[in-house]
Amino acid sequence: MAKFRVRVSTGEAFGAGTWDKMSVSIVGTRGETPPLSLDHLGKEFNAGAEEDFEVTPPQDVGQVLLVRLHKAPLARSRPLAPSAGDAWFCRWLQLTPPQGAAPLHFPCYQWLEGEGSLLLREGTAKISWEDHHPTLQQQRWEELQARREAYRWKTYIPGWPRCLNEETVKHLNLNIKYSVAKNTTFYLRGGSSLAELKLKGLLDRKGLWKSLKEMRRVFNFRKTPAVEYVFEHWQEDAFFAYQFLNGLNPVLIRRCHYLPKNFPVTDAMVAPVLGPGTSLQAELEKGSLFLVDYGLLAGVRTNVINGRPQFSTAPMTLLYQHPGRGPLLPLAIQLSQTPGPNSPIFLPSDDKWDWLLAKTWVRNAEFSIHEALTHLLQAHLVPEVFALATLRQLPHCHPLFKLLIPHTRYTLHINTLGRERLIAPGQVVDRSTGLGIGGFSELIQKNMEQLNYSALCLPDDIRARGVEDIPDYYYRDDGMQIWGAVERFVSEMIDIYYPSDESVRDDSELQAWVWEIFSEGFLGRESSGLPSTLGTREALIQYVTMVIFNCSAKHSAVSAGQYDFGAWMPNLPPTMQLPPPTSKGQARLEGFLATLPPVNATCDVVTALWLLSKEPGDRRPLGTYPDEHFIEEAPRRSIAAFQSRLAEISRYIQERNRSLALPYPYLDPPLIENSVSI
């Protein structure tokens, strides 16, 4: 019988190679060969190796459809032979048929653990209606059945998006687990930070900070230019307002066309900032007033830290942008949703400590809303839904699987770790934040009733909040450029594989994927506006753009700056130990210090922010696709064009940032990870 040439590529990561015996079966239109050994003298399948073999099938199997890789333990008599748990990472296999036929390329990019087999398809992307041979149809169905068995949904807390049914990262499938390098760096970084604070005697100190100066000791071990800038400017009104545009949570500010009835600001209150010749009504009509409302915090339960009850507020902040000149500035702050004699409206003209304390209460509300909703819910739990539905509903050969799988990398690991080490009882959120797990849970449940599709689509969100033209809004400017680049890339890919709207409607796997995201992630809530089916190529392009943007750029924008803006704790206090002021003229430095978080809670949270702000190695920046799932020329050209557009965006951002006192780097493409992985 004629010989086939087989070329196999092993991954480069630590532990990717194997001592086990490998063989291959060739599956064709006329049957399947028995396992054909892939063996040389000496050890094969070392990490990073590409190796050639020849195999001779005992029968003609016809046109090749699939290859099946087999992995079996070495004989126990062989020296240094490992146990059956030895894992192997296969990048790809290339099969060259006899008589000069073109090589067939089989992408893999999967781990094979212990004894078992892996069925691979030739790499051309195929939608289900393109598969006509029953063997290929059966392979498609069996692959998804196995994945649905391996990756199951569970309800973590009622009212939250559903998530992966695993209790600990220890039990995760290797295909979704951190690499050894990433895992090691993560724990070393966290351990060194905790050890340093413990040595300074801060981590276990439950009392108050003695002075503002003493708080600098927390971040002395990890200084960044941004942290230093925050320390220098945190009391300034312009910087307070700037953070609504370009800080950790740049998604709340919206144009104010009328004052809420429960926020009775008067002309006399704001005249010192607005200046002569204008009024609140005039500025409302001009569109120069903006509102940030933390109403979701009203009535949310609070935590107990070190045996002391903590406090929270639901403030409102009115801001003013002078047309054509000057920075955005705060006009007024009310610390509750209920006006009255016990809820005064604080103003920039008030006593220094009254005004600073009011702003600090707003910053505490910012911490709670950002960490529970913008970060945990929208930038972790929602992307986990996308990742899990992709694994369960799209087979490896589907073009959308090939397109999306890089944007799910490590998401299931970091979220499982978060449930294990961050938001579990007794962990950081529970022991050191003002709301604790109970408050976080209530906030997420309330926000899930409001979260809608347009909030996940940046252009729609910018329009809905009326912030298209507010100056120096770098989150919007950079985000819109990246959204545009992703949208163009996705559009090109959809054009390659979906010739018509009908082809979208006829893709049963795509429709199952969309339905599962709607039903498991958004709990079937039609008021969310999230599609439960897709009927046109245009709708599919927007949807896939939304998924990629939220799994990459959006997460970077609301995560990468956590340490920069939170290391100086008074700028982003995770809890408040005294009730909010009910009158003016009482605030002093001593009371300000007594209101701020205790020393141990500060250190606990700042360490977590440090860990969650920095990718622990093994990075893949946006648009970087070293795993070559696509083998056709057309998608490869689109990937190259996407990378070129991202490089142009990066050059623009870096040039702009050179002229800024505080650069905005969080949406610079080389600094954006492809996926939610930290």
Beta strands, then each sheet from edge to edge (+ up, - down):
strand 1: 4-10
strand 2: 21-28
strand 3: 31-32
strand 4: 36-38
strand 5: 50-55
strand 6: 64-72
strand 7: 87-96
strand 8: 104-113
strand 9: 116-121
strand 10: 153-154
strand 11: 163-164
strand 12: 254-255
strand 13: 289-293
strand 14: 304-305
strand 15: 308-309
strand 16: 316-320
strand 17: 329-334
strand 18: 345-346
sheet 1: 5+ 1- 7+ 8-
sheet 2: 3+ 2- 4+
sheet 3: 3+ 2- 6+ 9-
sheet 4: 10+ 11-
sheet 5: 12+ 13- 16+ 17- 18+
sheet 6: 14+ 15-
end
